[in-house]
Every structure is written in structure tokens, then in C-alpha cells.
């Protein structure tokens, strides 16, 4: 006579979140100090729902590994959680605004470390046209840069720290996207009152920014008769910010099928850079 095992009727114990093994580390992994700055933002607001099998830190390290290495999601090493889990949590955090919240929190923390007011009063706006890969979704042609792809519109503070990002097809002109960029930036940093821009932003946008948002849009142009390359006042700040983002190979070219994914990856790259700087400054203070 068959007697079923009692094990089949026992309630399974909930699985604890899987932590990263000490032998499964990568140069892109965040250290304890850096993770201490990030984890309060990524933590669940409540304990409702099924317990997570994979720890947030392990998933975050996997996302940064994809972003820094420029690999597809499906090529994640086996030491990380399944790519479906990593991508699913990446999208969830993008949908609920977690990545933008992480940028805002770390920007304020870094500005405090630099002896600045947490909220900037001035910024710089510019765009970057990037070619897209196969299946790049909605794209356009930028005749000035001779690029077919998307355009990333950024506004950064005077330290080069990201405030807001908007992604459009490359054929969208800078002043057209400038309305959304400036309005979003003003909503996130109410102290914002002065923004530097290049000659492409002159026109109706200048008057609209002053009347609607109370923001002075200062156009920085070349000196008359100037030929060749010249560093323009304030505008070099955002060019440096673009160079910082280019360290993350997934952003060197636009491989995403949707613009929201590009925005999220830019926010993660900017937040990761800021978190590492804050952690480094605080470590120096402890040594001193």
C-alpha cells in the first residue's frame, strides 16, 4: 500500500533573498558605502506581495553590468539572477519613477558634499544625437549631425549633474523639446532661474521660459570672427556630462526599442556616478 510522504503536505518555507557570493564579484559591482546610498530608494514601500528571491543589490549590480558592458539582457552571466527577473525589476523601477527619484536624491546629496545648495539655481541645456541599432523604434534624421536615430535632451546643473532627460527622434528640433525639458526641470528644482544654452535655443522659447517659468535662458554664442574650436562659457559643463555618460557602453549607441528605456539607462548611469562620488567623499572624511 502506497503511503504519501508528509513532506508533500507541509507548507514550504519562504525563500530568503539570494545575496551575491564573495567569489561572484565584478568591477561594476557597487561597494557597501555606495549601496548604502542607493538601497533606501530601491527598497519596497511595504512588505506586501511575494517575498523576493533575489536581493535588490544583486539585481542592481546586474543592471549596471549590462549598462557598463553594453551587452544584451539575455547575455547576463549565470552568477546573476535570470535576465527576465533583472529586466522586469528594471522596468518596474522605471515605471514607478524610482530611477528619477534616485537621481534627484543623489544629486542633492552630492551637492551638499560639494558645499552647494541641494537644489540648483542655474543649469545648462543641450542635446546629443545618437545613432540607433536595428529595431530602434521611433527614430528620425538629424541633418545637422548626419545621424539617424534619437536625440537625448539633457539639463544639468553647473556641476554637470543630471536634472532631467527627454528622449525624442533625432529630427525633433532642440527648441521644440526645450519646452518639456525646462518645464520638467523647473518642477524638480523650483530654485532654477538661469539656464545657459547654445544658439539653437533662441527664439520663442526664450520668452516662454521667462514668462511661464521665470527662467532666464541665456544664449551662449561664439565670439564674432572666431574660427575653429573654442571652449564656450558654461556650455563645456554639459559636454563633460555627455562624456561621463559615454563611459557606459550601452549608451554609446542607442540599442533600445523604446525611448523610456533610454531615459532610464541614462538616469541609472548618472545616479551610479553620483553615488560613487558621494561614497568616495565620505570615505575621505572618515580617514581625515
Secondary structure, 3 states (H helix, E strand, C coil): CCCCCHHHHCCCCCCCCECCCCCCCCCCCCCHHHHHHHHHHHCCCCCCCCCCCECHHHHHHHHHHHHHHCCCHHHCCCCCCCHHHHHHHHHHHHHCCHHHHHHHHHHHHHHHHCCCCCCCCEEEEEEEEEEECCCCCCCEEECCCCEEEEEEEEEEECCCCEEEEEEEECCCCHHHHHHHHHHHHHHHCCCCCEEEECHHHCCHHHHHHHHHHCCEEEECCCCCCCCCCCCCCCHHHHHHHHHHHCCCHHHCCECCCCHHHHHHHHHHHHHHHHHHHHHHHHHHHHHC
